[in-house]
Amino acid sequence: MSEPKHWPELGRERLHDCVVFEVSRSWTRSPRDGATRAFYRIDSADWVNVIPLTPEREVVMVRQFRHGLRATTLEIPGGIVDPGEAPASAAARELREETGYRAGSVRPIGTVNPNPAVFGNRVHTYLAEDCVPEGAIQNSATEETVVELVREADLAARLRAGDVDHALVIAAFHWWALDQADGGR
């Protein structure tokens, strides 16, 4: 099978710093006709998603207002990997901050690109097991989360009903299903 030809980057310009991501424009050369074309991308640090399970097999989820959708969503904890921070540490930190829960163990189960057409970063998904409440939720000034426990047995129905419609959360649950099919590695 043949591969599409690479589009060499001739230059890049940062257009806007939006705190949690930057927007840039790159100029590339078409391998087909040699023409220079502009493409736009969103540059961000890597992100983490965490599927937290209690000993009772409940998923610790969060309800939060999302400004893009202008509505409240049901999601798993997640966020940005801070500079110098390992993704596993970010997963444990995000879990504590957004839910007040601590995990007995945290392990990676998959990584995806959120949308390769415009994003250059990765989303690392972790399974956090034996999660127990440890303290208060520690949201930053720009977020507010409320914990909702969802029984593992009810999760598929909640997804089918549209209660969870965040694509990266659904991708995380797919990684979890693959992990379970592999015997939990």
C-alpha positions in Angstrom: 0.0 0.0 0.0 1.4 3.4 -0.9 1.5 6.3 1.6 0.4 9.9 0.9 3.3 12.2 0.3 4.5 14.5 3.1 3.8 18.2 3.0 7.1 19.9 4.0 6.7 22.8 6.4 8.3 26.0 5.2 7.5 28.2 8.2 5.2 28.7 11.1 3.8 31.8 12.8 2.1 31.9 16.2 -1.2 33.8 15.7 -2.7 33.8 19.2 -2.0 32.6 22.7 -5.3 31.5 24.3 -3.7 30.4 27.7 -4.6 26.7 27.4 -3.6 26.5 23.7 -2.0 28.5 20.9 -3.2 29.0 17.4 -0.6 28.9 14.7 -0.4 29.1 10.9 2.1 27.1 9.0 3.1 27.3 5.3 3.6 24.0 3.6 4.5 22.9 0.1 2.1 20.7 -1.8 3.9 17.5 -2.9 1.5 17.4 -5.9 2.0 20.8 -7.5 4.7 22.6 -5.4 2.3 25.4 -4.4 2.6 26.9 -1.0 -0.5 26.7 1.2 -1.4 27.9 4.7 -2.8 25.5 7.3 -3.9 26.3 10.8 -3.3 24.3 13.9 -4.0 24.3 17.6 -0.9 23.7 19.7 -1.5 22.5 23.3 0.3 20.5 25.9 -0.8 16.9 26.2 -4.0 16.1 28.1 -5.1 13.3 30.3 -8.4 11.5 30.9 -9.0 9.4 34.0 -11.5 6.6 34.4 -11.8 6.3 38.2 -13.3 3.2 39.6 -14.4 2.8 43.2 -14.0 -0.6 45.0 -17.8 -1.0 44.3 -17.2 -0.7 40.6 -18.7 2.8 40.3 -17.2 5.3 37.9 -16.4 8.6 39.5 -17.7 11.2 37.0 -18.0 14.9 37.1 -20.7 17.3 36.0 -19.4 20.6 34.8 -20.4 23.6 32.7 -18.7 23.7 29.4 -18.3 27.1 27.7 -18.0 25.7 24.1 -21.3 23.8 24.4 -22.8 26.4 26.8 -24.3 23.5 28.8 -23.5 21.1 31.6 -21.9 17.8 30.7 -21.2 14.5 32.3 -17.5 13.5 31.9 -14.6 11.8 33.6 -11.9 13.9 35.2 -9.2 15.2 33.0 -7.1 18.1 32.0 -3.7 19.4 30.9 -0.4 17.9 31.7 1.6 20.6 33.3 5.2 21.4 32.1 7.6 18.8 33.5 4.8 16.6 34.8 4.4 13.0 33.8 1.0 12.1 32.3 0.4 9.5 35.1 1.0 12.2 37.8 -1.3 14.6 35.9 -4.0 11.9 35.9 -3.7 11.4 39.7 -3.7 15.2 40.2 -6.7 15.9 38.0 -8.6 13.1 39.8 -7.9 14.6 43.2 -8.6 18.2 42.1 -11.9 17.6 40.2 -13.4 14.9 42.5 -11.6 14.8 45.8 -10.9 11.1 45.3 -7.6 9.4 45.5 -6.7 6.3 43.5 -5.1 3.1 44.9 -3.4 2.6 41.5 -3.2 4.5 38.2 -2.2 2.8 34.9 -2.2 3.8 31.2 -4.7 2.2 28.9 -4.5 4.2 25.7 -3.4 7.4 23.8 -5.1 9.2 21.0 -4.8 12.4 19.0 -7.9 14.6 19.7 -8.2 15.6 16.0 -5.1 15.3 13.7 -6.5 17.8 11.2 -5.9 20.6 13.7 -4.3 19.3 16.9 -0.7 18.3 17.5 -1.0 17.0 21.0 -2.1 13.6 22.5 -4.7 12.6 25.1 -3.5 9.9 27.5 -6.2 7.8 29.1 -5.6 6.2 32.6 -7.5 3.7 34.6 -7.6 4.6 38.3 -8.7 1.8 40.5 -9.7 1.5 44.1 -10.7 5.2 44.2 -11.9 6.5 47.6 -12.9 10.0 48.7 -10.0 11.8 50.3 -10.9 15.4 50.7 -12.7 18.4 49.1 -12.8 19.1 45.4 -10.1 21.6 44.6 -11.3 23.3 41.4 -9.4 26.3 39.9 -11.1 29.6 39.6 -12.2 28.7 36.0 -14.0 25.4 36.7 -16.6 23.9 39.0 -17.3 20.2 39.2 -19.9 18.1 41.0 -19.2 14.4 41.5 -21.7 11.8 40.2 -21.1 8.1 40.7 -22.2 5.9 37.8 -22.5 2.1 38.3 -20.3 0.3 35.7 -23.4 -1.8 34.8 -25.3 1.4 33.9 -22.5 3.0 31.8 -23.4 1.6 28.4 -27.1 2.7 28.8 -26.0 6.2 29.8 -23.7 6.4 26.8 -26.5 5.2 24.4 -28.9 7.7 26.0 -26.5 10.5 25.2 -25.9 11.4 28.9 -22.2 11.4 28.0 -21.4 12.9 24.6 -17.8 14.2 24.9 -15.9 12.4 22.1 -12.7 12.0 24.1 -14.5 10.6 27.1 -16.2 8.0 24.8 -12.8 7.2 23.4 -11.5 6.7 26.9 -14.3 4.3 27.6 -13.4 2.4 24.4 -9.8 2.1 25.7 -11.2 0.7 28.9 -13.4 -1.9 27.0 -10.3 -3.0 25.1 -8.3 -3.2 28.3 -11.0 -5.4 29.9 -11.1 -7.6 26.8 -7.4 -8.1 27.2 -7.9 -9.2 30.8 -6.9 -5.9 32.4 -3.3 -6.3 31.1 
